[in-house]
Structure formats: C-alpha cells, structure tokens
Amino acid sequence: MSEHILNMFPVNAEEKKEFESLLPDAVWEYPHRSTVTPEQLAAATVIMGWPKHTQMNLATNLRWLQTLWMGADEYLAPGILPEDVTITRCAGAYTRTVSEHMLGTLLAVCRRLPLCRDNQRDHKWMDVRQMRSVWGSTVLVVGAGDIGSTFAQLCKGMGAHTVGLKRTITGPIDGFDQLDTMDHLDDWLPKVDVVALILPHAPETVNLMDERRIGLMKPDAILLSDGRGSVLDQDALARAMQAGHLWGAALDVTVPEPLPEESPLWDIPNLFITPHVAGGLRMELSRKTAVTFCLENFRRYVNGQALQGVVRAGTAASERKADFSSN
C-alpha cells in the first residue's frame, strides 16, 4: 500500500518539491479545502491542512491529520475521526503574529485609541484625557505556552512585571518573572493590572473567566482574550463594563463568530473588538513557519519518529513504518 497525501497547506512550487522529496513514491495532491473531492478524501492516508470536519467521515484510510492551525477542536468531536487517527496541531506557527497583536490591542486600550477612532469617524477633535502605560504594570498571562511566553517577553521589554499561569510547572519559562499554577488564578486576579487569556477550548476552560472572576479583577484592570472565545463569559463582561468595572478590554475571539450585531459588546467604550485576526496567514512569516513545521513533522512521520504538536496520539500513524516497510 502506497501513501496518498493531500497537502492543503499554502505551499509554493519549491516547497512542494521539498515535501515530495521525502516520499517520492507517494501520490501527492494539493487540493483546496473547498475543492477537495470525496474520492481524494477516501484515498488519503495523510492530510495536511484545514479540511472541512463535516467531510472527514469520508477519510476512511486516514492515518494522520496535520492541521494548519494551532487548535484542532473541530476534529476531536466524537464521530469525526476514528480514534486510531493521529491528530497534530501547527504548534508555534502563529506565536509571533498573535503575541504582537495582543501587545497592539493592549496599547490601543491603554491609549484609548478605539475612542480616538470613534471621534475621528464622527469628525470630532476631542481629548480622551486619561491614558495608561504598560510600564510598571503587572501582567497576568493565563496560559503560559509559546504565545504567552512571547507576549510576556514583549511586555517585559516595556517595563511590566509578568506572571504566567500553567496547569503544571516544570521549570522557568522565558518572559515570566513569576510562574504559578492555574488553581491560583483567583489569588492573582485582584493583584494584577492586565489579565491576558490565551487558553484553548476544553471542558475545563469553558467560562473559566466568569462573572465572579471578572468581579475579582481590579476596577481599573484590562482584560485581553486571544485564545478561544469560550473561555470568557461575554455577557458577564458586558454587564461588568456597563457598570463601570474595568479600564478596558480587547477581544479577538468570541462566541459565536461572527459576533452577532445585537451583542452589547459592540457599544461598550474602550472595548476593542477584532474579528479573530490575531493569528492565521496574514503575515508571510506565519505562512513560512507553518509550512516549515509541517515539513519537519512529515519528515518525522516518514522516518517513524515521534511527531510534534500531538493533540491525539492514534495508533495508525505509529504503525506506518512497519506496515510500509513490508511492501
């Protein structure tokens, strides 16, 4: 049995040659997710990219799915893929773009730039008066992974004290002055000036930042949400900010997406909403990093080595070396 590979990553001609050189005897196809056929999905042993999860039941020969994005939520639901299919995420590919976006929105809220933009739209030359600085603030990063670490380094470079929260701590992490475990979240919320949420969607993270925890934050604190929208209780945030609690907030992720027109979040002063644009392939650096990650993972796959960014370790990919070496 030969490998049949669907590569849906945004690769150029030179990059296609690099992939194909690792397994020249394989069948290689490069469909877009909107044009991939049922026949291609049925034949695929490896899929790289962002296929529609509603079509994955057709991928009956699949061994390994390498997603294009940091998350793989939609492929983990029951009935989407057999348990023996290995799923890996594109770990680290969007670290720089997301962390820079977070810093940009934090500065925008500190300097009240959304209000300035509102005034510009209304042709009003109006002083927004009070502003804030990142310098001297304490920034709590809830989710001290690659993105959290890079964002913390950016904040430290601007004179902030940084604290990172993780489920478990195995050693120091670049960018953080202090580390603590997630079970101490409530202890930190009243002490910090900025709370940055960079958490994946999971049963234990849904509405983690609820009305009670928003109430624990300083009245003049700033909230950033850039992981998954499900982590934040948006209705509770709206009520808190309408009542004058918090200096401001910046959300790049919401539930649902797009955010409905009737959501009260749209009309809250100094709440900055961006339409889930922190990550993705909007920067060539991100595209290249994602492709490089995928290429290295494919090299590992071909050589029977441990894959990076494993979300679910199925058995099919790990059995590949033995199966194919016998043919």
C-alpha distance (Angstrom), angle and dihedral (degrees) to the residues before:
residue distance angle dihedral
M1 . . .
S2 3.81 . .
E3 3.77 125.8 .
H4 3.80 117.8 -100.4
I5 3.79 110.2 -160.5
L6 3.79 129.1 -167.1
N7 3.79 109.4 -163.8
M8 3.81 109.8 -168.2
F9 3.79 94.9 166.6
P10 3.84 115.7 118.7
V11 3.81 94.2 -102.0
N12 3.79 128.3 164.7
A13 3.81 125.9 -140.2
E14 3.80 94.4 -90.5
E15 3.79 92.2 49.5
K16 3.80 91.1 50.0
K17 3.82 88.3 57.0
E18 3.80 90.3 51.7
F19 3.79 92.1 53.0
E20 3.78 94.5 44.8
S21 3.82 92.7 48.4
L22 3.79 89.1 64.3
L23 3.81 92.6 59.2
P24 3.82 109.4 11.0
D25 3.81 94.1 168.5
A26 3.80 92.6 60.9
V27 3.79 125.2 98.7
W28 3.82 105.9 -110.5
E29 3.80 124.8 -161.5
Y30 3.82 130.3 170.4
P31 3.80 108.1 -160.2
H32 3.79 125.8 163.1
R33 3.79 114.8 -117.8
S34 3.82 89.0 -113.5
T35 3.82 94.1 53.2
V36 3.79 103.5 36.8
T37 3.79 111.0 123.9
P38 3.81 129.9 -136.1
E39 3.82 88.0 -116.1
Q40 3.82 91.8 56.0
L41 3.78 91.9 48.8
A42 3.80 92.5 48.0
A43 3.81 92.2 52.0
A44 3.82 97.3 44.2
T45 3.79 120.0 111.2
V46 3.82 91.8 173.9
I47 3.79 127.7 29.9
M48 3.79 122.1 -172.4
G49 3.77 119.5 -171.9
W50 3.78 137.9 25.8
P51 3.81 110.1 -40.8
K52 3.78 118.2 176.1
H53 3.78 107.5 -90.6
T54 3.80 90.3 -142.8
Q55 3.82 89.3 65.6
M56 3.79 97.9 46.7
N57 3.79 93.4 94.8
L58 3.82 84.6 74.0
A59 3.82 92.2 61.6
T60 3.80 94.6 87.2
N61 3.83 95.6 155.3
L62 3.79 96.0 46.5
R63 3.80 119.1 134.8
W64 3.79 102.8 167.9
L65 3.82 136.0 18.9
Q66 3.81 116.9 -163.9
T67 3.80 107.3 -168.3
L68 3.77 123.4 -146.4
W69 3.80 93.7 -137.2
M70 3.80 138.4 60.6
G71 3.80 92.6 -108.5
A72 3.78 132.2 54.8
D73 3.81 100.5 -173.7
E74 3.79 97.0 130.0
Y75 3.82 93.3 55.2
L76 3.81 95.6 49.1
A77 3.79 97.6 63.6
P78 3.81 115.1 111.3
G79 3.78 113.9 -86.8
I80 3.81 97.1 18.8
L81 3.82 97.9 97.0
P82 3.81 133.0 2.7
E83 3.80 114.8 -100.2
D84 3.80 92.2 -114.6
V85 3.83 92.4 64.7
T86 3.80 112.7 99.9
I87 3.82 114.8 -134.8
T88 3.80 122.8 -161.8
R89 3.78 129.4 -178.6
C90 3.80 127.8 -142.9
A91 3.79 94.3 -102.0
G92 3.79 116.6 -162.1
A93 3.80 96.7 0.7
Y94 3.80 95.2 115.4
T95 3.80 100.3 33.0
R96 3.78 96.2 111.6
T97 3.81 98.2 43.3
V98 3.83 94.7 46.7
S99 3.81 95.2 44.6
E100 3.81 92.1 48.3
H101 3.79 90.5 48.0
M102 3.79 90.1 51.4
L103 3.78 91.8 51.2
G104 3.80 90.3 47.0
T105 3.79 93.6 52.9
L106 3.81 91.7 43.8
L107 3.80 90.1 54.9
A108 3.79 90.7 44.6
V109 3.81 91.3 55.2
C110 3.82 92.5 43.2
R111 3.81 90.6 52.4
R112 3.83 93.4 38.4
L113 3.78 91.7 -123.7
P114 3.84 93.7 156.6
L115 3.82 88.1 61.0
C116 3.80 90.4 47.8
R117 3.80 89.0 52.3
D118 3.81 90.5 49.9
N119 3.80 89.4 52.3
Q120 3.80 91.2 47.7
R121 3.79 90.6 53.2
D122 3.81 89.1 51.5
H123 3.83 92.1 45.3
K124 3.81 91.2 -117.8
W125 3.81 123.4 147.7
M126 3.80 96.8 -154.4
D127 3.79 131.9 155.3
V128 3.82 110.6 -126.7
R129 3.83 88.3 -160.9
Q130 3.81 114.6 -165.4
M131 3.80 117.1 62.0
R132 3.79 135.5 170.0
S133 3.81 137.7 -135.5
V134 3.79 129.3 -141.4
W135 3.80 87.4 -143.2
G136 3.80 111.6 100.1
S137 3.82 94.2 11.5
T138 3.79 127.5 122.7
V139 3.80 112.7 -125.9
L140 3.80 119.7 -160.3
V141 3.81 114.0 -158.9
V142 3.79 111.4 -161.7
G143 3.78 101.4 -157.8
A144 3.80 109.7 33.8
G145 3.80 98.4 -160.1
D146 3.80 128.5 123.5
I147 3.80 94.7 -60.2
G148 3.80 92.9 42.3
S149 3.79 91.0 50.5
T150 3.81 93.7 49.8
F151 3.80 92.3 46.1
A152 3.81 89.6 49.4
Q153 3.80 90.7 52.0
L154 3.80 90.1 52.9
C155 3.81 90.7 50.2
K156 3.81 92.1 47.1
G157 3.79 88.6 52.7
M158 3.80 87.1 59.3
G159 3.79 93.8 50.9
A160 3.81 102.7 -93.7
H161 3.79 127.8 140.2
T162 3.79 108.4 -126.2
V163 3.80 131.7 -150.8
G164 3.79 123.8 -175.5
L165 3.79 128.8 -160.2
K166 3.81 124.3 -154.8
R167 3.78 135.8 163.4
T168 3.81 90.3 -115.5
I169 3.79 132.0 9.9
T170 3.80 119.5 -144.2
G171 3.79 99.8 166.3
P172 3.81 145.0 -35.5
I173 3.81 119.8 -41.0
D174 3.79 123.7 -151.0
G175 3.77 113.9 -103.6
F176 3.78 99.1 24.9
D177 3.77 126.3 106.9
Q178 3.80 89.3 -170.5
L179 3.79 137.3 16.5
D180 3.77 129.2 -159.6
T181 3.78 138.4 166.3
M182 3.79 125.1 -94.7
D183 3.79 92.6 -111.3
H184 3.81 88.0 70.8
L185 3.82 94.1 58.7
D186 3.81 93.0 110.8
D187 3.80 90.7 52.8
W188 3.79 92.9 55.4
L189 3.81 101.5 42.5
P190 3.85 96.0 77.8
K191 3.82 91.3 47.7
V192 3.81 104.5 52.9
D193 3.79 136.2 76.3
V194 3.80 98.4 -150.2
V195 3.81 129.5 33.7
A196 3.81 115.3 -165.2
L197 3.81 117.3 -169.4
I198 3.81 113.7 -155.2
L199 3.78 102.7 159.3
P200 3.81 133.2 134.4
H201 3.76 124.0 -120.7
A202 3.81 110.4 -90.5
P203 3.81 135.7 140.6
E204 3.80 90.3 -99.5
T205 3.82 94.3 50.1
V206 3.82 99.9 48.9
N207 3.83 107.4 117.6
L208 3.79 89.7 -9.6
M209 3.80 86.8 149.2
D210 3.78 97.2 54.8
E211 3.80 133.5 159.3
R212 3.79 93.4 -79.3
R213 3.79 94.2 51.3
I214 3.81 93.7 44.2
G215 3.80 85.7 53.4
L216 3.81 89.8 54.0
M217 3.81 91.2 60.5
K218 3.80 120.4 96.3
P219 3.82 112.0 -89.4
D220 3.82 89.0 -117.9
A221 3.82 97.5 41.1
I222 3.81 125.7 122.4
L223 3.81 124.6 -129.5
L224 3.81 124.6 -154.0
S225 3.81 123.4 -172.4
D226 3.82 117.2 -170.0
G227 3.80 107.3 139.9
R228 3.79 112.8 66.6
G229 3.78 125.2 -24.6
S230 3.80 92.4 -131.8
V231 3.83 90.5 70.9
L232 3.82 91.4 71.4
D233 3.80 129.0 62.4
Q234 3.81 96.8 -135.2
D235 3.80 95.5 -171.2
A236 3.80 90.1 53.9
L237 3.81 90.4 49.3
A238 3.80 91.2 50.8
R239 3.80 92.2 50.6
A240 3.80 92.5 47.1
M241 3.80 94.8 49.3
Q242 3.80 93.4 43.6
A243 3.81 86.6 55.5
G244 3.82 90.6 52.7
H245 3.80 98.8 -101.5
L246 3.85 115.6 141.9
W247 3.79 130.1 22.6
G248 3.79 91.3 -115.8
A249 3.78 147.6 -49.7
A250 3.80 140.7 -137.9
L251 3.80 122.3 -152.8
D252 3.79 125.1 -172.5
V253 3.81 93.8 167.2
T254 3.80 129.9 48.9
V255 3.79 142.3 167.1
P256 2.93 112.9 -91.0
E257 3.77 110.0 20.3
P258 2.97 121.5 -119.9
L259 3.79 91.5 42.4
P260 3.85 107.2 -121.0
E261 3.79 116.5 -106.6
E262 3.79 90.8 -122.1
S263 3.81 94.2 57.9
P264 3.83 111.5 122.5
L265 3.80 89.4 -139.5
W266 3.82 91.4 79.7
D267 3.80 93.5 66.4
I268 3.80 102.0 44.8
P269 3.82 112.8 112.4
N270 3.80 114.5 -121.7
L271 3.78 92.5 14.7
F272 3.79 105.0 122.4
I273 3.82 116.2 -157.5
T274 3.80 123.4 -169.1
P275 3.84 120.6 -178.4
H276 3.82 100.7 -114.7
V277 3.79 93.4 -73.4
A278 3.81 101.0 132.5
G279 3.79 93.0 97.9
G280 3.77 133.4 22.0
L281 3.77 129.6 85.4
R282 3.78 99.9 -53.9
M283 3.81 90.4 118.0
E284 3.82 123.7 56.8
L285 3.80 87.4 -137.7
S286 3.82 89.4 61.7
R287 3.81 93.2 47.6
K288 3.78 92.6 49.5
T289 3.80 93.2 45.3
A290 3.82 91.3 50.5
V291 3.80 92.7 49.4
T292 3.81 91.9 46.6
F293 3.81 90.7 50.9
C294 3.81 91.4 49.7
L295 3.82 92.2 47.3
E296 3.80 91.8 52.7
N297 3.80 91.3 47.2
F298 3.79 90.7 50.5
R299 3.79 89.7 50.6
R300 3.79 87.9 53.9
Y301 3.78 91.2 47.7
V302 3.81 92.4 52.2
N303 3.82 91.0 48.8
G304 3.80 94.5 46.2
Q305 3.81 92.8 -115.0
A306 3.81 128.9 143.3
L307 3.80 112.4 -78.7
Q308 3.79 124.1 -128.1
G309 3.80 125.3 -123.9
V310 3.80 94.5 24.9
V311 3.80 112.9 -175.9
R312 3.78 95.2 169.9
A313 3.78 123.4 11.4
G314 3.78 106.5 -146.6
T315 3.78 124.4 -179.0
A316 3.80 100.1 -123.6
A317 3.81 96.5 75.1
S318 3.80 93.3 44.5
E319 3.81 90.4 53.0
R320 3.78 92.6 51.3
K321 3.81 97.9 92.5
A322 3.78 94.3 54.4
D323 3.80 93.5 43.0
F324 3.77 96.9 49.4
S325 3.79 97.8 38.8
S326 3.80 88.3 62.5
N327 3.82 93.0 58.7
